């Protein structure tokens, strides 16, 4: 879910092609949740193979990664490790919500309420270890590097961007700014026309770039103060202060008038998160045979669609792979 800072942080719309040649460290879990939320059947059910295994995440990862490559973007997917202890309550609460949503979904399906079924299906998304392993396997066959974070994937992606291993962190959540990403790219895997949740209304979703330095300069605050704003509003690690939104939190922080709150403990999560410099980012040539075997033979994807996509993948990879990432930064 992440911290809600939309009222005080606005991105600049961009064209993906303007990121050509750039390496982007993408929060893998955040992106997989997007795919599971969007790529569904008409009744809201996820895509599955004949064995009942979910494939929506694989479909999104395969086709939309190729879209990025065709625009010249070099994606590196960063996977979560062990969640911080402070996130335990949030994760428990989310699981409760998902269990209730799954029950509501089954009820809506049994009663033929298709609209409600879609709504509750979107609230019951989960990702298990098997799905994560499948995603890493597919990426390796495509020649796309992945990085295993020791803890939060967003923290690791932000760390990589801050030290110059990549140009920006890619995520829907503003947490990347709190973690210190100098640049945040949003909507890079979901651009295009998208239906608003629970409404028969569509909106255009365009990639946008947020520069941390610009945000801090605009509001005359430091990154640490931005973290304080986020904590007052509520993050994945704390519930925030009731009645305080981004604008009010910004005013409180700017004036230094804090409520009695466990600010320092929560700040540490964002200012000194567990990250690692022990990772390898190397773009390999794709292995079409392995991709076809994995998607078509094992998970029953359409062979003709996968073959066409592989042709696009091969074309985007031709002449663009190299052992050094220096020219991509």
N, C-alpha and C positions, 0 to 999 in steps of 0.2 A: 504494500500500500504506500509506504513512504510518507515523508512530511509534505504537508500541503502549503506551498508558498506561492501559488499562482497569483495571488493578489499583489504581491510585491516583487515577483521575479517574472519578467517577460522575455521570451526568446525572440530571436530575429529569424524570420522565415528564410530558408535557403533552398537551393537546388542541390540534390545529392551529387550531381556532377561536379559541383564546386569542391567536393571532398575527394576528388579523384587523386589517387596516389597517397592518400592519408591512411595510416593505420588507426583503427578505432577499437578500443577495448570495450567490448559489449558485455553488459551484465547478463549472463546466460539465463539465470533463473527468471529474472524479470521478463526477458524476451520469450522464454518458453511459456510462461503464464499468459502472455499476450496471444500466442498462437493457440493455446488451449481455449482461450476465451472467444476467439474470433472464428477459428476454423472448425465449423460444426455442421451437422446435418440440419435440414429444415425444422426438425422437432427439437433442436437444441442438443441432441446427443452428439458425442464426440465421434470422430472417424475411428474405425477399428478394423482390424483384419479378421479373417474367419475364425481365429482362435480367441477373439474378444480382446486382443491387445490394442491399446490406444495408439493411434498413429498420427493424430492431429499435429503433435509437436514435431514429428519427423517431416511431415509435409511442409510445415512452415519453415523449418530450419533449412530444408533442402532448396525449395524454390525461392525463398526470399533472400537467402544468402547468395544465390546466383544473381538475383536482382542487384544486390549491392556490388558484387564483383563486376557486373556489366557496366556499372557507373564508375568503376575504377576504385571503389572503396575497398580497403583491406581489413576485413573483420577478424578480430581475435576474441574468442568467447571465454569469459572468465566465470568459473563455476564456484559456487559457495562451498565453504568448508564447515567447520563446527560453528553454530550460532553462538553469539555472546549470551552469557547467563541472563542478562537483563532482557533478552528477547523472549525468554521462556513464557512469560505471561501472555505476550502478544500471540505467540504461536499456539498456545493452548486456547485462547479466545477464538482465533481464526478456525481452529479445528472444530470447535463447538458450532460456529456459524455454518461451516461446511456440512457437518452432520445434519443440522436442521434443514439446510437447503436441499440436501439429497433426499430427505424424507418428503419435503414439499414437492420436489420434482417428480418423484414416483407417484404421489397423489394426483398431481396435475395431469400426468400422462394417463393414468387410469381413468380420469374423468374427462379426457379429451380437451383439456384447456391448453392448447398449443402455445399461446402467448405466455402464460404463466410458466409452462414447462421450460421454455427458452430462458426466461428470467432466472428461475431457480437453478437451471443447469449452469449458468454462468457464475453463480455464487458458490458452486460446489467443486471448483477446480482443485485438483491436487497433483503433486508431482512426486513420484517415488524413485527409489534408487535405480530400478530397472530402466525407467525413462531417462534418467540422467546418463546412465551407461550407454544406452542406445544413441543418445544425442552425441556423446563424445566419439562413439564408434563411427557414426555417419560423418562427422566433421573430419575425422582422420582419413577416411576414404576419399573425402573431397579435397584433401590437402590443406585444410584450414586448421591453424593452430588453436589449441585451447590451453588455458592456464588454470590450475587448481589453487584457489585461494585458501589460506589457513583458516579464514573465518568468513566475513562478509565479502561477497563478490564485488559489490559496489566499492567497498573500501580498497580492495586490491586494484580494481580498474582505475580508480581515482589516483592511487599511488603510482601506477604505471604512467598515467598521463602527467602527473606532477613531476616525475623525474625524467620525462622526455622519451620514454619507451614507445609512446604512441601520441597521437595528436589530441585525442579527446576520449572521454568516457561516454559510452552510449547506454542510455537508460531512460525509462519514462519517469523515474522518480527524481526529485530534487535532492535526495540524500547525497548524491555524488558531489554536489557543491559543498555540503557540510563536511564531507570526507576530504575536501581539498582539491577536487578536480579543477584544473584551470579552465577547462572547457567541457561543457556538457552538450551532447547531441541527443535530442529527443525525436521520436517518431521516425527513426530511420528504418525500422522494420515493418511499420504499419501505415506508411504513407498511402494516400489515395482516398477514395470515397468510403466512408464508414458509417454504419447505422448506430445512432445513439442508443444506449441501453434502455430498454423498456419503452421506447418511443418509435413510432414509424417515421422517423426523421433522419436524414442523412446529412453528414457534414464532410467537408474536405479536410483531410488531415495531411499537413505538410511538415517535412522535417524542419527543425529549428535549432539554432545554435545559441547557447547561453555562455557568456564569458564571465567567469567569477570576478575578475578584477573590475569589470564594468558594473556588476551588481553592487559590489562593495563601495565603489566610488559614488554611484548614484545615491546610495543611502547613507554615505559617510560613516560606514561601520567597518570593523575588522572581520576577518573570517570567524574568529572566536565569538564575536557578537552575533554573527549570522547563525552560528550553532546555537547560541542562547535563544535566538528568535524561534528556531525550529523546535527546541525543547519545550518552550512555553506553549507552542501550538500543539505539540504532540508528535512523536515519532514512532518508529517500530519498537522502540525500547522504553517508551514512557507514554502515559496517557495525556500529558499536557495539563494545562490549567483550564478549568471550565470557564467558558465565556471569553477566552482569549484567542483571537484569530491572528493572522499574519500582521495586519496593520497595527493592531493594538500591541502585539508583542514587540514590533519594531519600535514603537513609541516608548514602551517600558524599558527596553534595552538601551535605547539612545539616551534616555534620561537617567539610567542607572537605578531605577526604582523596582527592584526585584521582589516578588512575593517570597514567602518562606517556602523554599523548594529545594530538592536534592540536585541542584544545578551541576556541581562539580563532578559528581559521579556519572551523570549522563554525558557531560561534556567530554569526558575521557574516552567514551566509546567512539566519538567522531574525531577527536584530536590525536589520539594515539591508538588506533585500531591495530590488531594483528595483521601484518602484511608480510610478504616475502619478496626478495630479489632473486630467488632461486627458481627461475622459470625460463623456458625456451620458446621463442616465437620464430618459427621457421615455416614459410609457406612452401608446401610440396606440390608436385604435379599430382593432379587428381588420378584416382584409380577407377576408371569406368566399370571394369569388371566387378570389382568389389562393391561399388555403389549399386549396380544392377542386381547383384546377388542379394545384397542386404535389403534393398527396398522392394524389388519385384518378386524374388523367389521366397524370401523370408517373410515379408510383410505385405505382399500382394498388391503393390502399387502398379498402376498402368504402365506396361512396358513401353508403349509408344510415347507417352508423356515423359517418362524418365529419359528415354533415348533422346528426345528433342532437347530436354533440359541439359543433358550431358553434353550435347553439341554446343550449347550456349556456354556451359562451364569450361569446356576445352578452349573455346574461342577467347573467352575472357582471360584464361590462364596463359595463353600463348604469348610468349615474349614478355610477360609481366612478372614471372616468378624470379626471385634472385635470393642468394644466400644472405645478403646484408639488407637490413631494413633502413639504412641511413637515408635513402632517397624517399622513403615513405613518410618521414616525420615532418 
